[in-house]
Amino acid sequence: MTVEVAVFYGNGRPRMPKRTIADIVATVLRGEKAKGGKISCILVGDAAIRKINTKYLGHRSVTDVISFPIETRPFPEAELYVNVQQARRQARAYRVSVRNELTRLLVHGLLHVLGYDDKRTNQRKKMFEVQERYVRLCMRKTSR
């Protein structure tokens, strides 16, 4: 399985090394039996995510992560935009580390790329269970 992960830092101080992000992406893709992947992870701030959200999704709000699947077959190719400022706020609110919340957002965005949906209650429950399993696994792996 070949996984290509490109990481770009926009505004705001990144709290996670590129290698850690690549490991998170590879862990999820392997766990979901993907045959490979080409994922770009872009860490941005509030202004950038609001602009993307407005332009491409028609929402004028700040959000935590936006996924843009480019290709799904033969392997997933996508862009994930993660809002570092929102991750910091959510980390405080949920009483977890910023690294934990950034991991959660990366996993969440990637699961959307892989076909998971959270629009309905039963879908949201299933996605949350899978997401949290990967967050725990990734946090254990990256804390070594």
PABA-18544 format. One line per field, with one value per atom (N, C-alpha, C, O): residue number from 1; residue in one letter; atom name; x, y, z. Coordinates in nm, 3 decimals, padded with zeros to 5 digits. Atoms other than C-alpha are relative to their C-alpha. Layout:
BEGIN
nr: [NUM|...]
rest: [A|...]
atom: [CA|...]
X: [X|...]
Y: [Y|...]
Z: [Z|...]
REM end
This chain:
BEGIN
nr: [1|1|1|1|2|2|2|2|3|3|3|3|4|4|4|4|5|5|5|5|6|6|6|6|7|7|7|7|8|8|8|8|9|9|9|9|10|10|10|10|11|11|11|11|12|12|12|12|13|13|13|13|14|14|14|14|15|15|15|15|16|16|16|16|17|17|17|17|18|18|18|18|19|19|19|19|20|20|20|20|21|21|21|21|22|22|22|22|23|23|23|23|24|24|24|24|25|25|25|25|26|26|26|26|27|27|27|27|28|28|28|28|29|29|29|29|30|30|30|30|31|31|31|31|32|32|32|32|33|33|33|33|34|34|34|34|35|35|35|35|36|36|36|36|37|37|37|37|38|38|38|38|39|39|39|39|40|40|40|40|41|41|41|41|42|42|42|42|43|43|43|43|44|44|44|44|45|45|45|45|46|46|46|46|47|47|47|47|48|48|48|48|49|49|49|49|50|50|50|50|51|51|51|51|52|52|52|52|53|53|53|53|54|54|54|54|55|55|55|55|56|56|56|56|57|57|57|57|58|58|58|58|59|59|59|59|60|60|60|60|61|61|61|61|62|62|62|62|63|63|63|63|64|64|64|64|65|65|65|65|66|66|66|66|67|67|67|67|68|68|68|68|69|69|69|69|70|70|70|70|71|71|71|71|72|72|72|72|73|73|73|73|74|74|74|74|75|75|75|75|76|76|76|76|77|77|77|77|78|78|78|78|79|79|79|79|80|80|80|80|81|81|81|81|82|82|82|82|83|83|83|83|84|84|84|84|85|85|85|85|86|86|86|86|87|87|87|87|88|88|88|88|89|89|89|89|90|90|90|90|91|91|91|91|92|92|92|92|93|93|93|93|94|94|94|94|95|95|95|95|96|96|96|96|97|97|97|97|98|98|98|98|99|99|99|99|100|100|100|100|101|101|101|101|102|102|102|102|103|103|103|103|104|104|104|104|105|105|105|105|106|106|106|106|107|107|107|107|108|108|108|108|109|109|109|109|110|110|110|110|111|111|111|111|112|112|112|112|113|113|113|113|114|114|114|114|115|115|115|115|116|116|116|116|117|117|117|117|118|118|118|118|119|119|119|119|120|120|120|120|121|121|121|121|122|122|122|122|123|123|123|123|124|124|124|124|125|125|125|125|126|126|126|126|127|127|127|127|128|128|128|128|129|129|129|129|130|130|130|130|131|131|131|131|132|132|132|132|133|133|133|133|134|134|134|134|135|135|135|135|136|136|136|136|137|137|137|137|138|138|138|138|139|139|139|139|140|140|140|140|141|141|141|141|142|142|142|142|143|143|143|143|144|144|144|144]
rest: [M|M|M|M|T|T|T|T|V|V|V|V|E|E|E|E|V|V|V|V|A|A|A|A|V|V|V|V|F|F|F|F|Y|Y|Y|Y|G|G|G|G|N|N|N|N|G|G|G|G|R|R|R|R|P|P|P|P|R|R|R|R|M|M|M|M|P|P|P|P|K|K|K|K|R|R|R|R|T|T|T|T|I|I|I|I|A|A|A|A|D|D|D|D|I|I|I|I|V|V|V|V|A|A|A|A|T|T|T|T|V|V|V|V|L|L|L|L|R|R|R|R|G|G|G|G|E|E|E|E|K|K|K|K|A|A|A|A|K|K|K|K|G|G|G|G|G|G|G|G|K|K|K|K|I|I|I|I|S|S|S|S|C|C|C|C|I|I|I|I|L|L|L|L|V|V|V|V|G|G|G|G|D|D|D|D|A|A|A|A|A|A|A|A|I|I|I|I|R|R|R|R|K|K|K|K|I|I|I|I|N|N|N|N|T|T|T|T|K|K|K|K|Y|Y|Y|Y|L|L|L|L|G|G|G|G|H|H|H|H|R|R|R|R|S|S|S|S|V|V|V|V|T|T|T|T|D|D|D|D|V|V|V|V|I|I|I|I|S|S|S|S|F|F|F|F|P|P|P|P|I|I|I|I|E|E|E|E|T|T|T|T|R|R|R|R|P|P|P|P|F|F|F|F|P|P|P|P|E|E|E|E|A|A|A|A|E|E|E|E|L|L|L|L|Y|Y|Y|Y|V|V|V|V|N|N|N|N|V|V|V|V|Q|Q|Q|Q|Q|Q|Q|Q|A|A|A|A|R|R|R|R|R|R|R|R|Q|Q|Q|Q|A|A|A|A|R|R|R|R|A|A|A|A|Y|Y|Y|Y|R|R|R|R|V|V|V|V|S|S|S|S|V|V|V|V|R|R|R|R|N|N|N|N|E|E|E|E|L|L|L|L|T|T|T|T|R|R|R|R|L|L|L|L|L|L|L|L|V|V|V|V|H|H|H|H|G|G|G|G|L|L|L|L|L|L|L|L|H|H|H|H|V|V|V|V|L|L|L|L|G|G|G|G|Y|Y|Y|Y|D|D|D|D|D|D|D|D|K|K|K|K|R|R|R|R|T|T|T|T|N|N|N|N|Q|Q|Q|Q|R|R|R|R|K|K|K|K|K|K|K|K|M|M|M|M|F|F|F|F|E|E|E|E|V|V|V|V|Q|Q|Q|Q|E|E|E|E|R|R|R|R|Y|Y|Y|Y|V|V|V|V|R|R|R|R|L|L|L|L|C|C|C|C|M|M|M|M|R|R|R|R|K|K|K|K|T|T|T|T|S|S|S|S|R|R|R|R]
atom: [N|CA|C|O|N|CA|C|O|N|CA|C|O|N|CA|C|O|N|CA|C|O|N|CA|C|O|N|CA|C|O|N|CA|C|O|N|CA|C|O|N|CA|C|O|N|CA|C|O|N|CA|C|O|N|CA|C|O|N|CA|C|O|N|CA|C|O|N|CA|C|O|N|CA|C|O|N|CA|C|O|N|CA|C|O|N|CA|C|O|N|CA|C|O|N|CA|C|O|N|CA|C|O|N|CA|C|O|N|CA|C|O|N|CA|C|O|N|CA|C|O|N|CA|C|O|N|CA|C|O|N|CA|C|O|N|CA|C|O|N|CA|C|O|N|CA|C|O|N|CA|C|O|N|CA|C|O|N|CA|C|O|N|CA|C|O|N|CA|C|O|N|CA|C|O|N|CA|C|O|N|CA|C|O|N|CA|C|O|N|CA|C|O|N|CA|C|O|N|CA|C|O|N|CA|C|O|N|CA|C|O|N|CA|C|O|N|CA|C|O|N|CA|C|O|N|CA|C|O|N|CA|C|O|N|CA|C|O|N|CA|C|O|N|CA|C|O|N|CA|C|O|N|CA|C|O|N|CA|C|O|N|CA|C|O|N|CA|C|O|N|CA|C|O|N|CA|C|O|N|CA|C|O|N|CA|C|O|N|CA|C|O|N|CA|C|O|N|CA|C|O|N|CA|C|O|N|CA|C|O|N|CA|C|O|N|CA|C|O|N|CA|C|O|N|CA|C|O|N|CA|C|O|N|CA|C|O|N|CA|C|O|N|CA|C|O|N|CA|C|O|N|CA|C|O|N|CA|C|O|N|CA|C|O|N|CA|C|O|N|CA|C|O|N|CA|C|O|N|CA|C|O|N|CA|C|O|N|CA|C|O|N|CA|C|O|N|CA|C|O|N|CA|C|O|N|CA|C|O|N|CA|C|O|N|CA|C|O|N|CA|C|O|N|CA|C|O|N|CA|C|O|N|CA|C|O|N|CA|C|O|N|CA|C|O|N|CA|C|O|N|CA|C|O|N|CA|C|O|N|CA|C|O|N|CA|C|O|N|CA|C|O|N|CA|C|O|N|CA|C|O|N|CA|C|O|N|CA|C|O|N|CA|C|O|N|CA|C|O|N|CA|C|O|N|CA|C|O|N|CA|C|O|N|CA|C|O|N|CA|C|O|N|CA|C|O|N|CA|C|O|N|CA|C|O|N|CA|C|O|N|CA|C|O|N|CA|C|O|N|CA|C|O|N|CA|C|O|N|CA|C|O|N|CA|C|O|N|CA|C|O|N|CA|C|O|N|CA|C|O|N|CA|C|O|N|CA|C|O|N|CA|C|O|N|CA|C|O|N|CA|C|O|N|CA|C|O|N|CA|C|O|N|CA|C|O|N|CA|C|O|N|CA|C|O|N|CA|C|O|N|CA|C|O|N|CA|C|O|N|CA|C|O|N|CA|C|O]
X: [00.086|00.000|00.090|00.177|-00.074|00.142|-00.089|-00.196|00.075|00.025|00.089|00.199|-00.069|00.132|-00.076|-00.196|00.063|00.064|00.082|00.202|-00.063|00.143|-00.062|-00.184|00.049|00.115|00.043|00.159|-00.025|00.087|-00.052|-00.160|00.041|00.072|-00.037|00.043|00.045|-00.131|00.020|00.121|-00.007|-00.201|-00.010|-00.070|00.006|-00.158|00.117|00.169|-00.111|00.110|-00.047|-00.141|00.038|00.086|00.043|00.149|-00.029|00.078|00.040|00.059|-00.024|00.154|00.103|00.087|-00.100|00.461|-00.057|-00.152|00.044|00.421|00.003|-00.087|-00.013|00.538|-00.117|-00.168|00.113|00.266|-00.128|-00.207|00.118|00.000|00.001|-00.101|-00.011|00.128|-00.031|-00.095|00.027|00.116|-00.149|-00.202|00.144|-00.245|-00.074|-00.158|00.064|-00.350|00.025|-00.069|-00.032|-00.170|-00.073|-00.120|00.069|-00.322|-00.146|-00.198|00.143|-00.677|-00.017|-00.103|00.012|-00.625|00.025|-00.047|-00.027|-00.470|-00.117|-00.162|00.110|-00.747|-00.127|-00.208|00.120|-01.012|00.024|-00.059|-00.033|-00.839|00.010|-00.020|-00.022|-00.766|00.123|00.215|-00.110|-00.531|00.114|00.210|-00.099|-00.329|-00.071|-00.183|00.064|-00.398|00.094|00.216|-00.074|-00.290|-00.080|-00.181|00.076|-00.399|00.083|00.199|-00.061|-00.315|-00.070|-00.193|00.053|-00.361|00.048|00.168|-00.032|-00.377|-00.051|-00.171|00.039|-00.375|-00.013|00.083|00.032|-00.540|-00.061|-00.076|00.066|-00.701|-00.145|-00.197|00.141|-01.051|-00.032|-00.127|00.029|-01.033|00.003|-00.085|-00.012|-00.917|-00.112|-00.168|00.104|-01.167|-00.137|-00.220|00.125|-01.453|-00.011|-00.117|-00.002|-01.353|-00.028|-00.107|00.022|-01.339|-00.143|-00.209|00.136|-01.666|-00.104|-00.201|00.093|-01.841|00.006|-00.098|-00.018|-01.698|-00.049|-00.117|00.028|-01.740|-00.122|-00.180|00.112|-02.014|-00.119|-00.225|00.111|-02.225|-00.032|-00.140|00.020|-02.188|00.092|00.210|-00.081|-02.066|00.059|00.080|-00.046|-01.935|00.139|00.191|-00.126|-01.614|-00.035|-00.132|00.021|-01.590|00.135|00.238|-00.124|-01.331|00.077|00.200|-00.068|-01.256|-00.091|-00.212|00.072|-01.357|00.077|00.199|-00.061|-01.291|-00.046|-00.164|00.031|-01.274|00.054|00.172|-00.044|-01.263|00.023|-00.060|-00.031|-01.099|-00.026|-00.081|00.014|-01.099|-00.021|00.035|00.018|-01.216|00.054|00.088|-00.047|-01.107|00.120|00.118|-00.016|-00.871|00.039|00.035|-00.031|-00.764|-00.041|-00.054|00.046|-00.873|00.107|00.224|-00.081|-00.729|-00.086|-00.201|00.082|-00.841|00.084|00.205|-00.056|-00.770|-00.079|-00.202|00.062|-00.840|00.047|00.167|-00.032|-00.854|-00.038|-00.154|00.022|-00.816|00.025|00.131|-00.008|-00.881|00.069|00.011|-00.079|-00.609|-00.058|-00.059|00.059|-00.776|-00.123|-00.142|00.119|-01.103|00.039|-00.024|-00.048|-00.913|00.043|00.015|-00.041|-00.761|-00.122|-00.126|00.121|-01.104|-00.071|-00.114|00.068|-01.257|00.080|00.022|-00.083|-00.964|-00.027|-00.041|00.031|-01.029|-00.140|-00.158|00.138|-01.404|-00.016|-00.091|00.012|-01.363|00.102|00.102|-00.104|-01.069|00.091|00.117|-00.098|-00.832|00.117|00.107|-00.114|-00.494|-00.031|-00.117|00.016|-00.469|00.038|-00.027|-00.041|-00.287|-00.112|-00.136|00.113|-00.580|-00.110|-00.166|00.108|-00.830|00.039|-00.044|-00.045|-00.622|-00.005|-00.042|00.011|-00.600|-00.144|-00.172|00.142|-00.978|-00.050|-00.124|00.046|-01.033|00.057|-00.013|-00.059|-00.791|-00.072|-00.106|00.070|-00.956|-00.142|-00.186|00.137|-01.305|-00.006|-00.088|-00.002|-01.223|00.033|-00.027|-00.039|-01.057|-00.112|-00.134|00.113|-01.354|-00.107|-00.170|00.094|-01.578|00.048|-00.031|-00.057|-01.345|-00.021|-00.044|00.015|-01.374|-00.145|-00.173|00.141|-01.753|-00.088|-00.208|00.082|-01.867|-00.079|-00.033|00.087|-02.153|-00.051|-00.062|00.051|-02.286|-00.125|-00.152|00.122|-02.609|-00.114|-00.187|00.107|-02.846|00.057|00.176|-00.041|-02.832|00.074|00.180|-00.065|-02.746|00.135|00.230|-00.128|-02.473|00.101|00.218|-00.086|-02.333|00.056|00.174|-00.043|-02.319|00.108|00.211|-00.097|-02.135|00.131|00.239|-00.120|-01.894|00.078|00.201|-00.064|-01.824|00.076|00.188|-00.066|-01.743|00.129|00.232|-00.118|-01.502|00.105|00.223|-00.090|-01.351|00.074|00.197|-00.062|-01.286|00.095|00.194|-00.091|-01.131|00.133|00.240|-00.123|-00.880|00.072|00.195|-00.065|-00.817|00.078|00.194|-00.071|-00.728|00.124|00.232|-00.112|-00.507|00.113|00.229|-00.100|-00.329|00.067|00.187|-00.059|-00.278|00.098|00.203|-00.092|-00.120|00.128|00.238|-00.116|00.108|00.090|00.213|-00.080|00.221|00.055|00.137|-00.050|00.281|00.125|00.183|-00.119|00.565|00.126|00.235]
Y: [-00.118|00.000|00.124|00.139|-00.125|00.336|00.114|00.135|-00.115|00.640|00.123|00.128|-00.128|00.988|00.104|00.122|-00.103|01.261|00.128|00.130|-00.131|01.625|00.086|00.086|-00.084|01.867|00.143|00.171|-00.142|02.243|00.077|00.048|-00.083|02.500|00.138|00.205|-00.135|02.815|00.086|00.075|-00.088|03.074|-00.079|-00.186|00.065|02.984|-00.094|-00.150|00.090|02.783|-00.144|-00.180|00.142|02.415|-00.066|-00.034|00.071|02.190|-00.145|-00.222|00.140|01.868|-00.012|00.050|00.019|01.758|-00.072|-00.149|00.063|01.649|-00.152|-00.220|00.146|01.298|-00.060|-00.167|00.047|01.260|00.000|-00.094|-00.008|01.374|-00.115|-00.180|00.109|01.126|-00.135|-00.220|00.125|00.846|-00.017|-00.128|00.006|00.931|-00.041|-00.131|00.031|00.925|-00.146|-00.217|00.138|00.595|-00.099|-00.203|00.089|00.436|-00.018|-00.130|00.008|00.520|-00.072|-00.159|00.066|00.417|-00.150|-00.230|00.143|00.086|-00.067|-00.174|00.056|00.027|-00.016|-00.106|00.006|00.092|-00.079|-00.079|00.089|-00.144|00.073|00.015|-00.073|00.127|-00.058|-00.104|00.056|00.016|00.100|00.073|-00.106|00.336|00.132|00.134|-00.129|00.705|00.114|00.101|-00.123|01.053|00.112|00.159|-00.093|01.299|00.125|00.117|-00.128|01.666|00.052|00.062|-00.054|01.803|00.144|00.171|-00.142|02.181|00.053|00.053|-00.056|02.337|00.150|00.219|-00.141|02.678|00.061|-00.007|-00.070|02.937|00.031|-00.013|-00.034|03.080|00.068|00.031|-00.079|03.327|-00.089|-00.080|00.086|03.068|-00.102|-00.126|00.104|02.801|00.062|00.000|-00.069|03.054|00.029|00.011|-00.031|03.158|-00.127|-00.123|00.128|02.794|-00.047|-00.091|00.043|02.712|00.080|00.023|-00.086|03.008|-00.028|-00.046|00.015|02.962|-00.135|-00.142|00.132|02.588|-00.070|-00.158|00.069|02.487|00.092|00.046|-00.093|02.802|00.031|00.084|-00.030|02.832|00.114|00.112|-00.116|03.161|-00.011|00.090|00.020|03.011|-00.062|-00.113|00.067|02.889|-00.143|-00.169|00.140|02.513|-00.062|00.005|00.061|02.266|-00.075|-00.071|00.076|02.046|-00.005|-00.020|00.015|02.037|-00.099|-00.089|00.103|01.738|00.020|00.043|-00.004|01.752|-00.128|-00.136|00.120|01.404|00.037|00.104|-00.025|01.423|-00.127|-00.123|00.130|01.055|-00.103|-00.090|00.106|00.743|-00.134|-00.219|00.126|00.463|00.025|00.126|00.125|00.285|00.023|-00.070|-00.032|00.464|00.145|00.223|-00.135|00.780|00.107|00.093|-00.120|01.112|00.116|00.129|-00.105|01.418|00.111|00.099|-00.110|01.750|00.013|00.013|-00.023|01.798|00.136|00.160|-00.131|02.152|-00.006|-00.024|00.009|02.154|00.138|00.198|-00.131|02.471|-00.014|-00.065|00.011|02.492|00.085|00.043|-00.087|02.783|-00.065|-00.062|00.068|02.590|-00.123|-00.154|00.117|02.281|00.041|-00.029|-00.048|02.483|00.029|-00.010|-00.031|02.610|-00.128|-00.140|00.125|02.263|-00.082|-00.146|00.072|02.112|00.053|-00.023|-00.059|02.356|-00.042|-00.082|00.032|02.291|-00.148|-00.180|00.144|01.910|-00.051|-00.168|00.034|01.917|-00.112|-00.209|00.091|01.732|00.085|00.207|-00.074|01.827|00.048|-00.008|-00.048|02.024|-00.112|-00.130|00.112|01.725|-00.103|-00.157|00.093|01.501|00.052|-00.024|-00.055|01.735|00.009|-00.017|00.000|01.780|-00.141|-00.160|00.139|01.401|-00.033|-00.092|00.026|01.379|00.063|00.001|-00.069|01.635|-00.063|-00.076|00.069|01.463|-00.132|-00.163|00.128|01.126|00.023|-00.046|-00.029|01.275|00.036|-00.018|-00.040|01.442|-00.115|-00.129|00.115|01.130|-00.103|-00.162|00.093|00.912|00.047|-00.035|-00.052|01.141|-00.033|-00.074|00.032|01.092|-00.148|-00.184|00.144|00.716|-00.046|-00.166|00.036|00.730|00.004|-00.020|-00.010|00.773|00.130|00.231|-00.117|01.014|00.019|-00.077|-00.027|01.184|00.087|00.160|-00.081|01.343|-00.054|00.023|00.060|01.098|-00.057|-00.089|00.044|00.985|-00.133|-00.145|00.131|00.621|00.006|-00.062|-00.017|00.725|00.071|00.034|-00.079|00.978|-00.087|-00.077|00.089|00.716|-00.096|-00.113|00.094|00.464|00.072|00.022|-00.075|00.728|00.042|00.035|-00.041|00.855|-00.116|-00.099|00.117|00.503|-00.033|-00.059|00.030|00.441|00.109|00.080|-00.114|00.788|-00.009|00.004|00.003|00.753|-00.119|-00.110|00.115|00.409|00.039|00.007|-00.044|00.561|00.108|00.110|-00.104|00.862|-00.066|-00.030|00.070|00.631|-00.072|-00.064|00.072|00.418|00.096|00.071|-00.098|00.719|00.070|00.095|-00.066|00.887|-00.094|-00.050|00.096|00.568|-00.010|-00.014|00.016|00.537|00.123|00.109|-00.123|00.901|00.042|00.133|-00.040|00.920|-00.078|-00.052|00.080|00.667|00.078|00.026]
Z: [00.000|00.000|00.000|00.086|00.007|-00.103|00.042|-00.013|-00.047|00.086|-00.015|00.039|00.014|-00.016|00.082|00.064|-00.083|00.237|-00.014|00.014|00.007|00.172|00.110|00.127|-00.110|00.464|-00.027|-00.058|00.020|00.429|00.120|00.172|-00.114|00.707|-00.050|-00.115|00.030|00.658|00.123|00.192|-00.118|00.926|00.129|00.134|-00.131|01.289|00.018|-00.079|-00.029|01.458|-00.005|00.066|00.000|01.373|00.130|00.185|-00.125|01.674|-00.026|00.068|00.030|01.491|-00.113|-00.218|00.104|01.295|-00.123|-00.113|00.125|00.933|00.010|-00.041|-00.012|01.019|00.079|00.045|-00.080|01.282|-00.083|-00.078|00.086|01.036|-00.101|-00.124|00.097|00.777|00.065|00.004|-00.073|01.038|00.027|00.016|-00.026|01.127|-00.127|-00.125|00.128|00.761|-00.037|-00.075|00.036|00.698|00.090|00.042|-00.094|01.010|-00.039|-00.040|00.036|00.902|-00.134|-00.147|00.131|00.539|00.011|-00.049|-00.021|00.647|00.070|00.030|-00.077|00.899|-00.080|-00.054|00.084|00.637|-00.129|-00.220|00.112|00.390|-00.135|-00.239|00.124|00.134|-00.068|-00.002|00.077|-00.142|-00.018|-00.090|00.009|-00.104|00.026|00.076|-00.018|-00.092|-00.033|-00.025|00.026|-00.189|00.067|00.014|-00.083|00.078|00.027|00.068|-00.036|00.118|00.124|00.127|-00.125|00.469|00.012|00.017|-00.005|00.491|00.133|00.158|-00.129|00.838|-00.015|-00.052|00.023|00.828|00.126|00.228|-00.109|01.055|-00.034|-00.136|00.016|01.093|-00.133|-00.201|00.121|00.802|-00.124|-00.209|00.118|00.550|-00.007|-00.114|00.002|00.654|-00.029|-00.096|00.028|00.646|-00.150|-00.211|00.143|00.294|-00.083|-00.177|00.069|00.177|00.019|-00.076|-00.033|00.352|-00.080|-00.130|00.073|00.189|-00.149|-00.214|00.145|-00.160|-00.052|-00.154|00.054|-00.196|00.059|-00.005|-00.064|00.047|00.027|00.069|-00.019|00.070|00.144|00.173|-00.141|00.447|00.039|00.004|-00.037|00.592|00.141|00.208|-00.138|00.912|00.006|-00.093|-00.030|01.066|00.036|00.107|-00.034|01.089|00.036|00.025|-00.046|01.212|-00.108|-00.110|00.106|00.910|-00.123|-00.112|00.127|00.544|-00.085|-00.100|00.085|00.318|-00.144|-00.170|00.143|-00.059|-00.064|-00.098|00.073|-00.213|-00.147|-00.208|00.140|-00.554|-00.079|-00.189|00.065|-00.641|00.110|00.219|-00.100|-00.459|-00.049|00.033|00.057|-00.693|-00.088|-00.159|-00.075|-00.709|00.145|00.226|-00.139|-00.390|00.024|-00.071|-00.029|-00.210|-00.027|00.010|00.018|-00.320|00.047|00.006|-00.060|-00.126|00.058|00.078|-00.076|00.036|00.129|00.128|-00.131|00.407|00.050|00.060|-00.058|00.546|00.147|00.181|-00.144|00.924|00.062|00.042|-00.064|01.125|00.136|00.232|-00.123|01.390|00.112|00.227|-00.103|01.572|00.061|00.182|-00.051|01.600|00.080|00.181|-00.075|01.712|00.140|00.237|-00.133|01.996|00.088|00.204|-00.077|02.104|00.043|00.158|-00.031|02.086|00.102|00.189|-00.099|02.277|00.140|00.236|-00.132|02.561|00.046|00.161|-00.035|02.552|00.039|00.132|-00.026|02.546|00.100|00.138|-00.098|02.788|-00.046|00.025|00.057|02.561|-00.051|-00.056|00.055|02.419|-00.142|-00.210|00.138|02.096|-00.096|-00.199|00.085|01.947|-00.013|-00.121|00.001|02.043|-00.092|-00.171|00.082|01.880|-00.147|-00.234|00.140|01.565|-00.058|-00.174|00.043|01.543|-00.034|-00.138|00.020|01.577|-00.130|-00.206|00.120|01.301|-00.127|-00.227|00.115|01.064|-00.027|-00.141|00.015|01.127|-00.053|-00.144|00.042|01.090|-00.148|-00.223|00.141|00.760|-00.092|-00.199|00.081|00.627|-00.009|-00.115|00.005|00.722|-00.097|-00.165|00.100|00.517|-00.141|-00.226|00.131|00.221|-00.033|-00.148|00.018|00.272|-00.006|-00.012|00.017|00.251|00.123|00.112|-00.121|00.610|-00.004|-00.057|-00.003|00.665|00.142|00.219|-00.135|00.977|-00.001|00.094|00.011|00.857|00.087|00.149|-00.080|01.027|00.129|00.137|-00.133|01.389|-00.002|00.060|00.001|01.316|-00.072|-00.031|00.070|01.068|00.089|00.095|-00.087|01.313|00.112|00.147|-00.108|01.590|-00.049|00.017|00.057|01.369|-00.031|00.002|00.036|01.238|00.125|00.127|-00.125|01.590|00.064|00.111|-00.058|01.713|-00.075|-00.013|00.081|01.425|00.021|00.041|-00.019|01.461|00.133|00.136|-00.131|01.832|00.017|00.090|-00.002|01.785|-00.065|-00.012|00.066|01.540|00.080|00.085|-00.081|01.763|00.113|00.137|-00.109|02.054|-00.053|00.007|00.059|01.830|-00.040|-00.010|00.045|01.679|00.117|00.113|-00.117|02.015|00.070|00.117|-00.059|02.151|-00.083|-00.029|00.089|01.848|00.004|00.002|00.008|01.849|00.135|00.142|-00.132|02.223|00.039|00.144|-00.029|02.209|-00.018|00.003]
REM end
